[in-house]
Amino acid sequence: MTLDFPNRSRSFDEARNAVRFIGYDGTFEVRFLVEAPALTTLDRKTVGAEALEAECLAAFDAARGSIHDVARASYGRGRRTTYILTAADFRKRKA
């Protein structure tokens, strides 16, 4: 099966400093987190949590297609139920 993202919802997880979203492999739910540093250069200490959340969600929405591509690549390397995507994962894609 392939990994799909029929649900466009995403949320900011302040405790993990990341954007959370879900993919599906058939009926199996696969959870993803994209760390804030992979989405923005803003720092919670300098801009505050609310501004960081807004910036991360906007960046996620703008790059949704490439984020899903990186998520599929990560999923293809080894199937787990939860993945944390970092800035390094996005650099690998560009290389």
C-alpha positions as CSV (number, residue, x, y, z in Angstrom):
1,M,0.0,0.0,0.0
2,T,1.0,3.6,-0.3
3,L,0.9,6.3,2.2
4,D,-1.8,8.9,1.7
5,F,-2.8,12.1,3.4
6,P,-6.6,12.5,2.9
7,N,-7.0,14.5,6.1
8,R,-5.6,18.0,5.7
9,S,-5.7,18.8,9.4
10,R,-2.6,19.6,11.3
11,S,-1.9,21.1,14.7
12,F,1.0,22.6,16.6
13,D,2.3,20.6,19.5
14,E,3.8,23.2,21.8
15,A,5.3,20.6,24.1
16,R,7.2,19.0,21.2
17,N,7.8,22.2,19.3
18,A,6.5,20.6,16.2
19,V,3.6,20.4,13.7
20,R,1.6,17.2,14.0
21,F,-0.2,15.5,11.1
22,I,-1.5,12.1,10.1
23,G,-1.1,9.8,7.1
24,Y,-2.8,6.5,6.2
25,D,-1.5,3.3,4.8
26,G,-4.8,1.6,4.0
27,T,-6.6,1.5,7.3
28,F,-3.4,2.0,9.4
29,E,-2.8,5.4,10.9
30,V,0.7,6.8,10.8
31,R,1.6,9.9,12.9
32,F,4.1,12.5,11.9
33,L,5.7,15.4,13.6
34,V,7.7,18.1,11.7
35,E,10.1,19.9,14.1
36,A,9.7,23.7,14.1
37,P,13.3,24.3,13.0
38,A,12.5,22.3,9.8
39,L,9.8,24.8,9.0
40,T,11.0,28.2,10.3
41,T,14.1,30.0,11.7
42,L,12.0,31.7,14.4
43,D,12.8,30.8,18.0
44,R,10.1,30.5,20.6
45,K,12.3,32.5,23.0
46,T,12.5,35.5,20.7
47,V,9.0,35.6,19.2
48,G,6.8,33.8,21.7
49,A,4.8,30.6,21.4
50,E,1.8,32.0,19.6
51,A,3.9,33.6,16.8
52,L,5.9,30.5,16.4
53,E,2.8,28.4,16.1
54,A,1.3,30.7,13.5
55,E,4.5,30.7,11.5
56,C,5.0,27.0,11.6
57,L,1.4,26.2,10.6
58,A,1.6,28.7,7.7
59,A,5.0,27.2,6.6
60,F,3.5,23.7,6.8
61,D,0.5,24.8,4.6
62,A,2.8,26.4,2.1
63,A,5.1,23.3,1.8
64,R,2.5,20.6,2.4
65,G,3.3,18.7,-0.9
66,S,7.1,18.5,-0.2
67,I,6.4,17.6,3.5
68,H,4.2,14.7,2.4
69,D,6.9,13.6,0.0
70,V,9.5,13.6,2.8
71,A,7.0,11.7,5.0
72,R,6.5,9.1,2.3
73,A,10.3,8.7,1.9
74,S,10.8,8.3,5.7
75,Y,7.9,5.8,5.8
76,G,9.4,3.8,3.0
77,R,12.7,3.3,4.8
78,G,11.1,1.5,7.6
79,R,7.5,1.2,8.7
80,R,6.7,2.5,12.2
81,T,3.6,4.2,13.7
82,T,5.3,7.6,14.5
83,Y,7.9,9.6,12.7
84,I,9.7,12.8,13.6
85,L,10.8,14.8,10.6
86,T,13.7,17.1,11.1
87,A,15.5,19.7,9.0
88,A,18.0,17.0,8.0
89,D,15.3,15.0,6.4
90,F,14.5,17.9,4.1
91,R,18.1,18.5,3.3
92,K,18.5,14.9,2.2
93,R,15.6,15.4,-0.2
94,K,17.3,18.4,-1.8
95,A,20.7,16.5,-2.2
